């Protein structure tokens, strides 16, 4: 199921540039700073020490998943993990950084 979701998301979001276009709309100085902090393990602390950056990034992720993921996919196990992996790849974040799925799930409630 996860593989099928990954293929579907890649086709729908990456191949068609939908995700990159949507991410461009989110870009603000704060968002860009958060992304820069997460591209190198040396600057992870700067990200986590700034609650505004953390909240702004996860708010943006919430908007992305709300706008891009169809309702019928939201009931599938692993949809959020797969989506975040694709976003992680699109933003070229450090492989040592992993999105906090629980934090995003709490925002979604």
C-alpha positions in Angstrom: 0.0 0.0 0.0 2.8 2.4 0.9 4.6 1.7 -2.4 1.3 2.4 -4.3 0.9 5.7 -2.4 4.5 6.6 -3.1 4.1 6.0 -6.8 0.7 7.9 -6.9 2.2 10.9 -5.0 5.3 11.0 -7.1 3.3 11.0 -10.3 0.7 13.5 -9.0 3.0 15.9 -7.1 6.6 15.6 -8.3 6.3 14.7 -12.0 3.7 17.3 -12.6 5.6 19.9 -10.5 2.5 20.5 -8.4 4.4 20.2 -5.1 7.2 22.6 -6.1 4.7 25.2 -7.3 2.7 24.8 -4.0 5.9 25.0 -1.9 6.8 28.3 -3.7 3.6 29.8 -2.4 4.6 29.0 1.2 8.1 30.5 0.9 8.5 33.4 3.3 11.7 34.5 5.0 10.8 32.5 8.1 10.0 29.4 6.0 13.2 29.7 4.0 15.2 30.1 7.2 13.7 26.9 8.6 14.5 25.0 5.5 18.1 26.2 5.5 18.4 25.1 9.1 17.2 21.6 8.3 19.5 21.1 5.3 22.5 20.7 7.6 22.8 18.8 10.9 25.0 21.6 12.2 22.0 24.0 12.2 19.2 21.7 13.5 19.5 23.4 16.9 18.7 26.8 15.4 15.5 25.4 14.0 14.4 23.6 17.2 15.3 26.6 19.4 13.0 28.9 17.5 9.4 27.9 18.1 8.1 30.3 15.4 10.2 28.4 12.8 8.9 25.1 14.0 5.3 26.2 14.1 5.5 28.0 10.8 7.0 24.9 9.0 4.5 22.5 10.4 1.7 24.9 9.6 2.9 25.0 6.0 3.0 21.2 6.0 -0.5 21.1 7.2 -1.6 23.4 4.4 0.2 21.2 1.9 -1.4 18.0 2.9 -4.8 19.6 3.3 -4.6 21.0 -0.2 -2.9 18.1 -2.0 -4.0 14.9 -0.4 -7.5 13.7 -1.5 -9.9 12.7 1.3 -10.0 9.1 0.2 -6.2 8.8 0.7 -6.3 10.2 4.2 -7.9 7.0 5.5 -5.0 4.9 4.2 -2.3 3.7 6.6 1.0 5.4 5.9 -0.3 8.2 3.7 1.2 11.0 5.9 4.6 9.3 6.2 4.8 8.8 2.5 3.8 12.4 1.8 6.4 13.8 4.2 9.1 11.7 2.6 8.3 13.2 -0.7 8.3 16.7 0.8 11.6 16.0 2.5 13.1 15.0 -0.8 11.7 18.0 -2.6 13.1 20.4 0.0 16.5 18.6 -0.1 16.6 18.4 3.7 19.4 16.6 5.6 18.9 12.8 5.6 19.4 13.0 9.4 16.3 15.1 9.8 12.9 13.3 10.1 9.6 15.1 10.3 7.6 14.7 13.5 4.5 12.9 12.2 2.9 13.1 15.6 3.2 16.9 15.7 1.6 17.2 12.3 -1.2 14.8 13.3 -1.9 17.0 16.4 -2.2 20.1 14.2 -4.6 18.2 11.9 -7.0 17.4 14.7 
